[in-house]
């Protein structure tokens, strides 16, 4: 058994002249040091085990922050095909990071539980039941769980995005879309249940609306993993939190709480003192995480949409407006049905891309597609426009960026009135 005598509560004070003074508070008795050491060891292991879950959270927040940035500065990121494709590539990278972390967290948790408690043990059986509860109860979870396998072998099939605008309420959040037809090309990946559910989905599936629904599932899995340890971990956390509080109260200023032990040097020189100071870390980050652990609810989290943050549009720039502002003014003047239109980017199988807005007026289809930074075309037809089409269909009206968008909207309305 290690000799725990000689341990003290201490604090590293603010560094001055490259020296961090050590403030000793009180020496710990052997039993108290042993108890604190056990609690610290359990909290450090808990902190290490939390890393994969924290990585999923960090990856989610990276994706969320990127989407918010693209929404808030949408015009800046859609000034050209290159900028649009760069934006989509970055979003794809962040989605891949999240999917990889999700599967790694779930698979590692299952493997660790099996090794620690045995595949035939009651605790592993209860954890497997918790995994099944999330898989069976939340479509977004089982879709993304299997989608990661699809992506690993067949790539990430993001070929379009949409961002709708409303004349009164402004733009709606950016949606990154998957093409259902591409998902169904390899049916072996999905399993019977998810395959049936995918077939019932729309042709375009917004993955950015599915990912937020998985976060409560992963947290429920994390809690289930520690279910039998929660009481002990919380007790450890409150115990060490009390130790930290004692140190901070004693110092009364900025410091780094530690355990310190004075160890005699084996062969001290006459010019030095005969002691080395060994410092042990107090895992304050693990204290907060363990104190926050709660027992899981019986029911799986509801499969509901999370509210989106409001997004405001930037004022038009002075001088020649860009194609995004021109498009917005065109649709406002056109008075689209419901005051709504959809901005979308799409990549076809042959690699060609389009940037366009679509909507309806009196139930008839209107499409505005930009062919370059300054030249576009409006097409109108009797049926509304559906999925993106590479070849334009309808009565065409050429537009230029220096044209008056309100005048072109009036001209488009006149052409619409002639459709019978």
C-alpha positions in Angstrom: 0.0 0.0 0.0 1.5 3.4 -0.9 2.6 5.8 1.8 0.1 8.6 1.7 1.5 10.5 4.7 2.9 14.0 4.0 0.1 15.1 1.6 -1.2 18.6 2.0 -3.9 20.8 0.5 -2.1 23.6 -1.4 -2.5 26.1 -4.2 -0.3 27.4 -7.0 -0.4 31.2 -6.8 -0.1 33.6 -9.7 3.2 33.3 -11.5 5.7 36.1 -11.0 9.1 36.2 -12.7 8.5 32.7 -14.1 8.0 31.3 -10.6 4.6 30.1 -9.3 4.7 30.2 -5.5 3.1 27.2 -3.6 0.8 28.1 -0.8 0.4 25.2 1.7 -2.9 25.2 3.7 -2.9 22.1 5.9 -1.5 18.6 6.0 -3.8 15.7 5.4 -4.0 12.7 7.6 -3.3 9.3 6.0 -6.9 8.1 5.9 -8.2 11.4 4.7 -5.5 11.5 2.0 -6.5 7.9 1.0 -10.2 8.8 0.7 -9.5 11.9 -1.3 -7.1 10.0 -3.6 -9.8 7.3 -4.3 -12.3 10.0 -5.2 -9.9 11.9 -7.4 -9.0 8.6 -9.2 -12.6 7.8 -9.9 -13.3 11.3 -11.1 -10.3 11.3 -13.4 -11.4 8.0 -15.0 -14.9 9.4 -15.4 -13.4 12.4 -17.1 -11.4 10.3 -19.5 -14.5 8.1 -20.3 -16.4 11.3 -21.0 -14.1 12.4 -23.8 -15.9 10.7 -26.7 -19.3 12.1 -25.6 -17.7 15.6 -25.3 -16.3 15.2 -28.8 -19.8 14.6 -30.2 -21.0 17.7 -28.4 -18.0 19.8 -29.7 -18.6 18.5 -33.3 -22.3 19.4 -33.0 -21.6 22.9 -31.8 -19.0 23.3 -34.7 -21.7 22.4 -37.2 -24.3 24.5 -35.5 -22.0 27.6 -35.4 -21.1 27.1 -39.1 -24.8 27.0 -40.2 -25.6 30.1 -38.1 -22.6 31.9 -39.6 -23.7 31.0 -43.2 -27.3 32.1 -42.4 -26.3 35.4 -40.8 -23.9 36.3 -43.7 -25.7 34.4 -46.5 -25.1 36.9 -49.2 -21.4 37.0 -48.5 -21.1 33.2 -48.9 -23.1 32.9 -52.1 -21.4 35.5 -54.3 -20.2 32.8 -56.7 -20.3 29.1 -57.4 -16.9 28.7 -55.8 -18.0 30.3 -52.6 -21.1 28.2 -52.5 -19.2 25.0 -53.1 -16.7 25.9 -50.4 -19.6 26.4 -48.0 -21.1 23.0 -48.8 -17.7 21.3 -48.6 -17.2 22.7 -45.1 -20.7 21.7 -44.0 -20.0 18.2 -45.4 -16.8 18.0 -43.4 -18.5 19.0 -40.2 -21.4 16.5 -40.7 -18.8 13.7 -41.3 -17.0 14.6 -38.1 -20.3 14.4 -36.2 -21.3 11.1 -37.7 -17.9 9.6 -36.9 -18.0 10.8 -33.3 -21.6 9.6 -32.9 -20.8 6.0 -33.9 -17.5 6.0 -32.1 -19.1 7.1 -28.8 -21.9 4.5 -29.1 -19.7 1.6 -30.2 -17.0 2.3 -27.6 -19.5 2.6 -24.8 -21.0 -0.8 -25.7 -17.5 -2.4 -25.9 -16.3 -0.9 -22.7 -19.5 -2.0 -20.8 -19.1 -5.5 -22.1 -15.4 -5.8 -21.1 -16.0 -4.3 -17.6 -19.2 -6.2 -16.7 -19.3 -9.2 -19.1 -21.6 -9.9 -22.0 -23.9 -12.0 -19.9 -24.1 -9.7 -17.0 -27.2 -7.8 -15.8 -25.5 -4.4 -16.1 -24.6 -5.0 -19.8 -28.1 -6.3 -20.5 -29.6 -3.1 -19.0 -27.3 -0.9 -21.1 -28.1 -2.8 -24.3 -31.8 -2.2 -23.4 -31.1 1.5 -23.1 -29.4 1.5 -26.6 -32.4 -0.3 -28.0 -34.8 2.2 -26.4 -33.1 5.1 -28.3 -32.9 3.2 -31.6 -36.5 2.0 -31.5 -37.9 5.3 -30.2 -36.3 8.0 -32.3 -36.1 7.8 -36.1 -33.4 10.4 -36.4 -31.1 8.3 -34.2 -31.5 5.0 -36.1 -31.3 6.9 -39.4 -28.0 8.6 -38.5 -26.6 5.5 -36.8 -26.9 3.6 -40.1 -26.2 6.6 -42.3 -22.7 6.7 -40.9 -22.1 3.2 -42.5 -23.5 4.5 -45.8 -21.2 7.5 -45.8 -18.2 5.4 -44.9 -18.6 3.1 -47.9 -20.4 5.3 -50.4 -19.7 8.9 -49.6 -21.8 11.8 -48.3 -24.6 12.3 -50.8 -25.2 16.1 -50.3 -26.1 17.5 -53.6 -28.3 20.5 -52.8 -29.3 23.0 -50.2 -32.3 25.3 -49.7 -32.9 28.6 -48.0 -36.4 30.0 -48.2 -37.4 33.6 -47.8 -40.6 35.2 -46.7 -41.5 38.8 -47.7 -42.7 39.6 -44.1 -40.7 37.4 -41.8 -37.4 37.2 -43.8 -35.2 34.2 -44.5 -35.7 30.7 -43.1 -32.7 28.7 -41.9 -30.4 27.0 -44.4 -31.3 23.3 -45.0 -28.7 20.8 -46.2 -30.4 18.2 -48.3 -29.8 14.5 -49.1 -31.3 13.0 -52.2 -33.5 10.0 -51.3 -32.9 8.2 -54.6 -29.1 8.1 -53.9 -29.7 6.7 -50.4 -31.8 3.9 -51.8 -29.1 2.7 -54.2 -27.5 0.5 -51.5 -30.4 -0.9 -49.6 -28.3 -3.4 -47.6 -26.9 -0.6 -45.4 -30.2 0.4 -43.9 -32.0 -2.7 -42.6 -35.7 -3.4 -43.3 -37.2 -0.9 -40.8 -35.1 2.1 -41.8 -35.3 1.2 -45.5 -39.1 1.3 -45.3 -39.0 4.7 -43.4 -36.6 6.2 -46.0 -38.9 5.2 -48.8 -41.8 7.1 -47.1 -39.7 10.3 -46.8 -39.8 13.2 -49.3 -37.4 13.1 -52.3 -35.2 15.6 -50.4 -34.2 14.8 -46.8 -32.9 17.7 -44.6 -30.1 16.2 -42.6 -29.6 19.4 -40.7 -33.0 18.9 -39.2 -32.3 15.4 -38.1 -28.9 15.9 -36.3 -30.3 18.1 -33.4 -32.8 15.4 -32.6 -30.0 12.9 -31.8 -28.3 14.9 -29.0 -30.9 13.9 -26.3 -30.4 10.2 -27.4 -26.6 10.4 -26.9 -27.0 12.1 -23.5 -29.5 9.4 -22.4 -27.0 6.7 -23.5 -24.3 8.4 -21.5 -26.5 8.5 -18.4 -27.4 4.9 -18.9 -23.7 3.9 -19.0 -23.2 5.5 -15.6 -26.5 4.6 -14.1 -25.1 2.3 -11.3 -22.3 4.7 -10.6 -24.2 8.0 -10.4 -24.6 8.0 -6.6 -20.9 7.3 -6.0 -19.6 9.7 -8.6 -21.8 12.5 -7.3 -20.6 11.8 -3.8 -17.0 11.9 -5.0 -17.7 15.2 -6.8 -19.2 16.9 -3.8 -16.4 15.7 -1.6 -13.7 17.1 -3.9 -15.7 20.2 -4.5 -15.6 20.8 -0.7 -11.8 20.4 -0.7 -11.5 22.9 -3.6 -13.8 25.3 -1.7 -11.6 25.1 1.4 -8.5 25.9 -0.7 -10.1 28.8 -2.5 -11.5 30.3 0.8 -8.1 30.0 2.4 -6.2 31.7 -0.4 -8.8 34.4 -1.1 -7.5 35.1 -4.6 -6.6 33.6 -8.0 -5.0 30.2 -7.6 -4.8 26.6 -8.9 -5.9 24.1 -6.2 -3.6 21.1 -5.9 -2.5 18.3 -3.5 1.2 18.7 -2.6 3.7 16.3 -1.1 7.2 17.0 0.1 9.6 14.2 -0.9 13.2 14.2 0.3 15.8 14.3 -2.4 17.9 11.1 -2.7 21.2 13.0 -2.8 20.7 16.7 -2.1 23.6 19.1 -2.8 24.7 21.5 -0.1 23.3 24.5 -2.2 19.8 23.2 -2.4 17.1 22.2 0.1 16.6 18.5 0.7 12.9 18.4 -0.5 11.1 18.0 -3.8 7.5 19.1 -4.1 5.2 16.7 -6.0 1.9 18.2 -7.1 -1.2 16.3 -7.9 -4.0 17.6 -10.2 -7.5 18.2 -8.9 -10.0 17.5 -11.8 -12.3 20.4 -11.4 -13.8 19.9 -14.8 -14.8 16.4 -13.8 -16.4 17.7 -10.6 -18.9 19.8 -12.5 -19.7 17.0 -15.0 -20.3 14.4 -12.2 -22.4 16.7 -10.1 -24.6 17.2 -13.2 -25.3 13.5 -13.6 -29.0 12.5 -13.1 -30.9 9.3 -13.4 -32.4 8.8 -16.9 -36.1 9.0 -17.6 -37.9 5.8 -18.5 -39.2 7.1 -21.9 -37.0 7.9 -24.9 -36.8 11.6 -25.9 -39.6 12.8 -28.1 -38.8 12.9 -31.8 -39.7 16.6 -32.2 -38.1 19.5 -34.0 -36.0 22.0 -32.1 -36.7 25.7 -32.6 -34.4 27.6 -34.9 -32.8 30.8 -33.9 -34.1 33.9 -35.6 -32.0 35.2 -38.5 -31.9 38.7 -39.8 -30.9 39.9 -43.2 -28.2 42.4 -43.8 -29.2 45.7 -45.5 -28.4 45.9 -49.3 -25.0 47.3 -50.2 -24.6 50.6 -51.8 -24.1 50.9 -55.5 -24.7 47.9 -57.8 -26.6 45.3 -55.8 -25.6 41.6 -55.8 -27.7 38.8 -57.3 -29.1 37.8 -53.9 -30.5 41.3 -53.2 -31.8 41.5 -56.8 -33.6 38.2 -56.3 -35.1 39.3 -53.0 -36.4 42.5 -54.5 -37.7 40.7 -57.6 -39.8 38.2 -55.5 -41.1 40.9 -53.2 -42.3 43.0 -56.2 -43.7 39.8 -57.9 -45.9 39.2 -54.8 -45.3 35.4 -54.8 -48.1 33.3 -53.3 -47.9 33.5 -49.5 -45.0 35.9 -49.8 -42.7 32.9 -50.0 -40.0 31.6 -52.3 -37.1 29.2 -52.1 -33.4 29.8 -52.8 -31.6 26.5 -53.8 -28.3 25.2 -55.0 -28.1 21.8 -56.7 -25.5 19.5 -58.2 -26.6 17.1 -61.0 -25.2 13.7 -61.7 -22.9 15.1 -64.5 -21.4 17.6 -62.0 -23.2 20.6 -63.4 -24.5 23.0 -60.7 -27.3 25.6 -60.6 -28.2 28.5 -58.3 -31.8 29.5 -58.5 -35.0 30.7 -56.6 -38.4 29.2 -57.2 -42.0 30.1 -56.2 -45.5 30.4 -57.4 -47.8 33.3 -58.4 -51.6 32.4 -58.5 -50.5 28.8 -58.5 -48.3 29.1 -61.6 -44.6 28.4 -61.5 -41.8 31.0 -61.5 -38.1 30.3 -61.5 -35.2 32.7 -61.4 -31.8 31.2 -62.3 -28.5 33.1 -62.3 -26.2 32.0 -65.2 -23.3 34.2 -64.1 -22.5 37.0 -61.6 -24.5 39.5 -63.7 -26.8 37.5 -66.1 -29.8 35.4 -65.3 -33.1 34.1 -66.7 -36.6 34.0 -65.4 -38.9 31.3 -66.6 -42.7 31.0 -66.0 -45.0 28.1 -66.7 -48.5 27.0 -65.7 -47.5 24.1 -63.4 -45.3 24.9 -60.3 -41.6 24.0 -60.4 -40.7 20.9 -58.5 -37.3 19.2 -58.2 -34.4 21.0 -59.8 -34.1 20.5 -63.5 -31.0 21.1 -65.5 -32.9 22.1 -68.7 -35.2 25.1 -68.2 -38.8 24.6 -69.0 -41.2 27.5 -69.6 -41.4 31.0 -71.1 -38.0 32.6 -70.7 -37.2 36.2 -69.8 -33.6 37.3 -69.8 -32.5 39.6 -66.9 -29.3 41.5 -66.0 -28.1 42.6 -62.7 -28.5 46.3 -63.6 -32.2 45.8 -64.6 -34.8 47.1 -62.2 -36.1 44.0 -60.3 -39.5 45.6 -59.8 -39.9 46.2 -63.5 -38.8 42.7 -64.4 -41.3 41.4 -61.9 -44.0 43.3 -63.6 -43.0 41.9 -66.9 -43.0 38.4 -65.5 -46.5 38.9 -64.1 -47.6 40.0 -67.5 -46.3 36.8 -69.1 -47.9 34.8 -66.3 -51.3 36.3 -67.2 -50.9 35.1 -70.7 -50.6 31.4 -69.6 -53.9 29.6 -70.1 
